[in-house]
Amino acid sequence: MSDVAALYRLQELELEIIDRAKRIKAINAQLEDDADLQASVAENEAAQEALAEAETRVRDMELEIAANVDKRQAAEQRLYSGEVANPKELQDMQMEVEALGRRKSALDDELQKIISSRDDLQGKADDAESRCNELREQREAETKELLSEKESLTDVVNQLLAKRKTSVSAIPEGDFKAYNSMRTAKSNRPVAVLREKACTICGIEQNNIVITAIIRGEGLVNCQNCGRILIRL
Protein backbone atom coordinates (compact mmCIF):
# COMPACT_ATOMS: atom_id res chain seq x y z
CA MET A 1 0.00 0.00 0.00
CA SER A 2 1.40 3.42 -0.99
CA ASP A 3 1.80 6.17 1.59
CA VAL A 4 -1.08 8.16 0.06
CA ALA A 5 -3.29 5.09 0.03
CA ALA A 6 -2.42 4.52 3.70
CA LEU A 7 -3.44 8.09 4.48
CA TYR A 8 -6.69 7.64 2.57
CA ARG A 9 -7.44 4.44 4.49
CA LEU A 10 -6.64 6.25 7.74
CA GLN A 11 -9.05 9.00 6.77
CA GLU A 12 -11.78 6.45 6.05
CA LEU A 13 -11.21 4.84 9.45
CA GLU A 14 -11.35 8.20 11.22
CA LEU A 15 -14.53 9.19 9.41
CA GLU A 16 -16.13 5.91 10.50
CA ILE A 17 -15.04 6.59 14.07
CA ILE A 18 -16.40 10.16 13.95
CA ASP A 19 -19.70 9.00 12.46
CA ARG A 20 -20.23 6.40 15.17
CA ALA A 21 -19.07 8.76 17.91
CA LYS A 22 -21.67 11.30 16.76
CA ARG A 23 -24.35 8.63 16.99
CA ILE A 24 -23.20 7.67 20.49
CA LYS A 25 -23.39 11.35 21.49
CA ALA A 26 -26.90 11.55 20.06
CA ILE A 27 -27.89 8.41 21.97
CA ASN A 28 -26.56 9.90 25.22
CA ALA A 29 -28.65 13.02 24.58
CA GLN A 30 -31.74 10.88 23.99
CA LEU A 31 -31.08 8.90 27.17
CA GLU A 32 -30.84 12.12 29.18
CA ASP A 33 -33.89 13.75 27.59
CA ASP A 34 -36.93 12.45 29.47
CA ALA A 35 -38.80 15.76 29.56
CA ASP A 36 -42.00 14.24 28.14
CA LEU A 37 -42.06 11.50 30.76
CA GLN A 38 -41.31 13.90 33.61
CA ALA A 39 -44.10 16.20 32.44
CA SER A 40 -46.48 13.25 32.33
CA VAL A 41 -45.40 12.10 35.81
CA ALA A 42 -46.03 15.62 37.16
CA GLU A 43 -49.44 15.73 35.46
CA ASN A 44 -50.36 12.34 36.89
CA GLU A 45 -49.24 13.29 40.40
CA ALA A 46 -51.30 16.49 40.26
CA ALA A 47 -54.35 14.59 38.99
CA GLN A 48 -54.04 11.93 41.71
CA GLU A 49 -53.62 14.61 44.38
CA ALA A 50 -56.72 16.47 43.15
CA LEU A 51 -58.69 13.20 43.19
CA ALA A 52 -57.54 12.39 46.72
CA GLU A 53 -58.65 15.83 47.91
CA ALA A 54 -62.06 15.34 46.26
CA GLU A 55 -62.48 11.94 47.90
CA THR A 56 -61.62 13.50 51.26
CA ARG A 57 -64.31 16.16 50.70
CA VAL A 58 -66.86 13.44 49.87
CA ARG A 59 -66.02 11.50 53.04
CA ASP A 60 -66.15 14.64 55.16
CA MET A 61 -69.54 15.56 53.71
CA GLU A 62 -70.88 12.04 54.28
CA LEU A 63 -69.74 12.21 57.90
CA GLU A 64 -71.41 15.60 58.35
CA ILE A 65 -74.66 14.26 56.86
CA ALA A 66 -74.51 11.19 59.11
CA ALA A 67 -74.00 13.45 62.15
CA ASN A 68 -76.95 15.60 61.04
CA VAL A 69 -79.17 12.54 60.69
CA ASP A 70 -78.19 11.28 64.14
CA LYS A 71 -78.85 14.70 65.67
CA ARG A 72 -82.24 15.00 63.96
CA GLN A 73 -83.27 11.50 65.04
CA ALA A 74 -82.30 12.28 68.63
CA ALA A 75 -84.26 15.56 68.49
CA GLU A 76 -87.34 13.85 67.02
CA GLN A 77 -87.18 11.06 69.57
CA ARG A 78 -87.12 13.56 72.42
CA LEU A 79 -89.83 15.67 70.75
CA TYR A 80 -92.26 12.76 70.48
CA SER A 81 -91.27 10.93 73.66
CA GLY A 82 -93.66 12.92 75.86
CA GLU A 83 -90.86 13.79 78.21
CA VAL A 84 -91.16 17.50 77.40
CA ALA A 85 -94.39 19.23 78.35
CA ASN A 86 -93.38 22.88 78.14
CA PRO A 87 -95.01 24.40 75.01
CA LYS A 88 -92.13 26.84 74.42
CA GLU A 89 -89.56 24.08 74.69
CA LEU A 90 -91.63 21.83 72.42
CA GLN A 91 -91.87 24.63 69.86
CA ASP A 92 -88.09 25.15 69.99
CA MET A 93 -87.50 21.43 69.53
CA GLN A 94 -89.87 21.35 66.53
CA MET A 95 -88.02 24.25 64.96
CA GLU A 96 -84.68 22.48 65.54
CA VAL A 97 -85.98 19.30 63.84
CA GLU A 98 -87.18 21.35 60.86
CA ALA A 99 -83.86 23.24 60.67
CA LEU A 100 -81.93 19.96 60.76
CA GLY A 101 -84.15 18.68 57.94
CA ARG A 102 -83.42 21.73 55.81
CA ARG A 103 -79.73 21.40 56.59
CA LYS A 104 -79.86 17.74 55.55
CA SER A 105 -81.43 18.68 52.23
CA ALA A 106 -78.75 21.33 51.61
CA LEU A 107 -75.99 18.90 52.55
CA ASP A 108 -77.41 16.26 50.18
CA ASP A 109 -77.37 18.75 47.31
CA GLU A 110 -73.80 19.77 48.11
CA LEU A 111 -72.75 16.10 48.34
CA GLN A 112 -74.09 15.42 44.85
CA LYS A 113 -72.07 18.32 43.47
CA ILE A 114 -68.93 17.09 45.22
CA ILE A 115 -69.50 13.53 43.99
CA SER A 116 -69.98 14.79 40.43
CA SER A 117 -66.74 16.76 40.68
CA ARG A 118 -64.98 13.74 42.20
CA ASP A 119 -66.17 11.48 39.35
CA ASP A 120 -64.89 13.99 36.79
CA LEU A 121 -61.52 14.12 38.54
CA GLN A 122 -61.49 10.31 38.66
CA GLY A 123 -61.76 10.19 34.87
CA LYS A 124 -58.97 12.73 34.48
CA ALA A 125 -56.78 10.89 36.97
CA ASP A 126 -57.33 7.57 35.18
CA ASP A 127 -56.41 9.16 31.85
CA ALA A 128 -53.31 10.81 33.32
CA GLU A 129 -52.19 7.56 34.92
CA SER A 130 -52.75 5.64 31.68
CA ARG A 131 -50.73 8.18 29.69
CA CYS A 132 -47.97 8.14 32.26
CA ASN A 133 -47.75 4.34 32.30
CA GLU A 134 -47.76 4.22 28.50
CA LEU A 135 -44.95 6.79 28.26
CA ARG A 136 -42.97 5.00 30.97
CA GLU A 137 -43.24 1.69 29.08
CA GLN A 138 -42.23 3.38 25.83
CA ARG A 139 -39.31 5.07 27.59
CA GLU A 140 -38.12 1.79 29.09
CA ALA A 141 -38.28 0.03 25.71
CA GLU A 142 -36.54 2.93 23.98
CA THR A 143 -33.84 3.07 26.65
CA LYS A 144 -33.18 -0.66 26.34
CA GLU A 145 -32.87 -0.34 22.56
CA LEU A 146 -30.63 2.73 22.76
CA LEU A 147 -28.33 1.14 25.33
CA SER A 148 -28.01 -1.94 23.16
CA GLU A 149 -27.16 0.20 20.13
CA LYS A 150 -24.67 2.24 22.16
CA GLU A 151 -22.94 -0.92 23.37
CA SER A 152 -22.61 -2.22 19.80
CA LEU A 153 -21.34 1.13 18.54
CA THR A 154 -18.81 1.35 21.36
CA ASP A 155 -17.45 -2.09 20.45
CA VAL A 156 -17.13 -1.04 16.81
CA VAL A 157 -15.41 2.23 17.75
CA ASN A 158 -12.90 0.36 19.91
CA GLN A 159 -12.15 -1.99 17.01
CA LEU A 160 -11.74 0.95 14.63
CA LEU A 161 -9.46 2.74 17.09
CA ALA A 162 -7.26 -0.34 17.23
CA LYS A 163 -7.12 -0.42 13.42
CA ARG A 164 -6.32 3.30 13.36
CA LYS A 165 -3.42 2.78 15.75
CA THR A 166 -2.03 0.09 13.48
CA SER A 167 -2.53 2.28 10.40
CA VAL A 168 -0.78 5.28 11.97
CA SER A 169 2.21 3.18 12.96
CA ALA A 170 2.72 2.17 9.31
CA ILE A 171 2.66 5.74 7.93
CA PRO A 172 5.88 7.76 7.64
CA GLU A 173 6.04 10.40 10.35
CA GLY A 174 6.34 13.30 7.92
CA ASP A 175 3.32 12.19 5.90
CA PHE A 176 1.25 11.74 9.03
CA LYS A 177 2.18 15.21 10.29
CA ALA A 178 1.17 16.71 6.94
CA TYR A 179 -2.11 14.81 7.04
CA ASN A 180 -2.82 15.60 10.68
CA SER A 181 -2.06 19.33 10.29
CA MET A 182 -4.91 19.65 7.77
CA ARG A 183 -7.56 17.58 9.51
CA THR A 184 -9.36 20.38 11.36
CA ALA A 185 -9.15 22.91 8.54
CA LYS A 186 -10.36 20.35 5.99
CA SER A 187 -13.29 19.07 8.09
CA ASN A 188 -11.55 15.74 8.76
CA ARG A 189 -11.04 15.18 5.02
CA PRO A 190 -7.44 16.15 4.23
CA VAL A 191 -7.26 13.52 1.47
CA ALA A 192 -9.35 13.84 -1.69
CA VAL A 193 -9.83 11.48 -4.61
CA LEU A 194 -8.78 12.60 -8.09
CA ARG A 195 -11.46 11.63 -10.58
CA GLU A 196 -11.46 12.65 -14.24
CA LYS A 197 -8.61 15.10 -13.56
CA ALA A 198 -10.59 16.93 -10.86
CA CYS A 199 -10.52 16.98 -7.07
CA THR A 200 -13.74 15.32 -5.95
CA ILE A 201 -14.11 17.63 -2.94
CA CYS A 202 -13.56 21.12 -4.37
CA GLY A 203 -14.30 20.11 -7.98
CA ILE A 204 -11.33 21.95 -9.50
CA GLU A 205 -9.59 20.27 -12.45
CA GLN A 206 -5.83 19.76 -11.94
CA ASN A 207 -3.08 20.55 -14.45
CA ASN A 208 -0.98 17.87 -16.16
CA ILE A 209 1.97 18.39 -13.82
CA VAL A 210 -0.14 17.51 -10.79
CA ILE A 211 -1.81 14.59 -12.52
CA THR A 212 1.51 13.19 -13.75
CA ALA A 213 3.02 13.47 -10.27
CA ILE A 214 0.07 11.58 -8.81
CA ILE A 215 0.29 8.83 -11.44
CA ARG A 216 4.02 8.41 -10.86
CA GLY A 217 3.53 8.30 -7.09
CA GLU A 218 5.92 11.20 -6.45
CA GLY A 219 5.18 11.61 -2.75
CA LEU A 220 2.27 13.68 -1.47
CA VAL A 221 0.63 15.83 -4.14
CA ASN A 222 -1.75 18.60 -3.15
CA CYS A 223 -4.82 19.95 -4.91
CA GLN A 224 -4.05 23.23 -6.66
CA ASN A 225 -7.18 24.78 -5.19
CA CYS A 226 -8.09 23.37 -1.78
CA GLY A 227 -4.67 22.02 -0.84
CA ARG A 228 -5.85 18.55 0.03
CA ILE A 229 -3.63 15.54 -0.56
CA LEU A 230 -4.80 13.90 -3.80
CA ILE A 231 -5.08 10.20 -4.48
CA ARG A 232 -5.99 8.43 -7.70
CA LEU A 233 -8.00 5.27 -7.03
N, C-alpha and C positions, 0 to 999 in steps of 0.2 A: 504494500500500500504506500503510495507517495505521501509526502509530507502534507500537501494540500488536501489530499483525500482524507488523511487522518484528521486534519482540522475540520473538514466538512462533517465527518462522522462524529467528531466531538460536539460540533454544533447541534447536530441532530439529537444526540443524547441529552444535551443540556436543554434543548427545547422541549423534549419529552418530560424531563424532570420539572421544568418550569410549568408546563401545562398541568401536570398532575399535582404539583404543589398548589397551584391556583385552585384546583378543584378541592383539595384538602382544606384550604383556607375558607372556601365557600361553604363546605360542609360544617366546619367549626362555627361559622356565622349562623348557619341554619340551626345547629344544635343549641346555640345560645339564645336564639330568637324564639321565645315562647310567649310573646306578647298576647297573641290571640287566646291561648289557653289561660293565661293569668287573668285576662279580662273576663273570660267566661267563668272562671273560679270566683272572681269578685262578684259578678252578677248573681251567681248561684248562691253565694253566701248571703248577699243582701236579700234575695228572694226568700231564702229559708228563715232568715231573721225576721222579716216582715210577717211571714206565715206564723212563726212561733208567737210573735206579739199578738196577732189576731186570735190565735187559739187561746192565749191567756185571757184576752178580753171576753171571749165567749164563756170560758169557765167562770170568770169573775161575775159576769152577768147572770149565769145560771145559778151561782151561789146566792147572789142578791135576790133573785126571784124566789129561790127555795126559802130563804130567810123571811121574805115578805109573806109567802104562803103560810109558813109556820106561825108567824105573828098574827095574821088574819084569822087563822083557825083558832088560835088561843083566845083572841078577842071575841070571836063569835061564840065560842064555847062558854065564856064567862057571861056574854050578853044574854044567852038563852038558858043559862043554868038556873036562873031564879035566885041566885045568891045576892044580886044587886036589886034593891028596891027603890033607891033614890032616883026620881024621875030625871033630875039634872045629870046624874052620873050615867044613867041609862042612855040619855040623849047623846052625851059625849062619847060613849062607847059605840053607839050606832054610827056616829059621824066618823069615828076612827076606822070602823070596819069598811065604811064606804070609801074613805080616803085610801085605805090599803088596797081596795079593789081597783080604784082608779090608777094607783101606782103600779099595780100588777099589770094592768092593761098597757100602760106606758112602757114598762120594762119589757113586756112581750114584744111590742113593736120595735123597740130598740134592739132586742136580741135578734130579731129577724134581719135587721139591717146589718148587724155585726156578722151574723152567719153568712149572709150573702157576700159581704166583703171578704170574709175568711175563705169562702169557696172560690172566689175569683183569684185570691192570692194563692190558693192551693194549686189552681191550674197554672198560674205563672211560675210557681216554684217547681212544679213537675216539669214544665217545659225547660226551665233554666237548668235543672239537674240533668235532664236528658241531653241537652246540648253540651253541657260540661263533660258528661261521661263519654259522649261521642267524640268530642275533641281530644279528651285524654287518651282514648283508645287509638285515635288516629296519630296522636303525637308519639305514643309508645311504639306503634308500628313503624312510623317514619324514623324515629330515633334508632330503632334496631337496624333498619335498612341502611341508614346513613353511617352508623358505626361499622357495619359490615363492609360498606364500600370504602370507608376511610382506612380500615385495616388492610384491605386488598391494595389500595393505592399506596399506602405506606410501605408495604412489602415490595411493590414494584419500584418505588422511588429508591429504596435501599439497594435493590439490585442494579438499578441504573447508575447510582452513585458509585457502586463498586466498579462497574464497567467504565465509568468516566475516569476514575482513578487510574485504571489500567491504561486507558487511552492517552491520558496526559503524560504518563511515564514514558510512552513510546514516541512522543513528539519532541523534536529538538527544542531546547530551551528558548532560543531566539524566536523561532516560529510561534511558540506558545505565547511569548510576551507580546509579539505583534498582534496576535489574535485577541489576547485578553485585553489589550489596551483599547481595542475598538468595541468591545462587547456592549458597554453601556450606551455609547454614542450611536451605535448601529442597532439598537433595540434587540440585543442578543442575537443578531444575525450579521456577524462580521464577514462571513463567507457567502458569496453569491455564485449561482450557476451561470455559466456563459451558454446561451442558447441562440443559435442563428446569429452569431456575432454580437449579440447584445446582452447586457447584464439583466438578469431576470428580475432584479429588485428595483433598480432605478429606470430600467428600460433603455438606457443609452447604448447605442452601437459603438463597439470598440474599433480602433484602427488596426491595421495589419500587423504593426509591430507588437502590440499587446497580444493579439490572437496568436501570432507565431511563437511568442515567448511562452504562452500557455501550452500550446501544442508540444513544444520542445521540453516542457517541464523545467524551465529556467527559474527555479525558486518560486517565491511568492510574487504573484503579479496582481497589481491593484487595478480596480475599475477607474477609468479616466475621469469619471464623474463623481461617483459616491465614495470612492476610495476603498471599497470592500475588496477582500481577497477573492479572486476569481478562480473558478474550477470548471473544467470542461468534462462533463460526464459522458 
